Amino acid sequence: MEKCRQNRVDCFAYGVRGQCRACSETKFKHGCPFYKTAFQRKLGHHAAIQRLTEIGRTDLIEKYGGTNDREQRAIWEGI
């Protein structure tokens, strides 16, 4: 993984030594399109869980994790 060229330490994917844990290529012309804070990522994930529950796709909730933060860290580190 490459270092974050924008040095956004508040990004959910900002990892050890400034490496991006989400993208292998970080040479974006107009800023990183994947940037979001950990709080924004968590809000988006909770919204996705709610929507998946509404449409009955609990299999995807099981695959990508529910609302347990510890479980979430393990899943996101594996992606």
Protein Blocks (a to p, Z undefined) as FASTA:
>chain_A
ZZdfklpakbfklcehhiafkbmbfcdfkopfkbccfklmmmmmmmmmmmmmmnopamlm
mmnopabfklmmmmmmmZZ
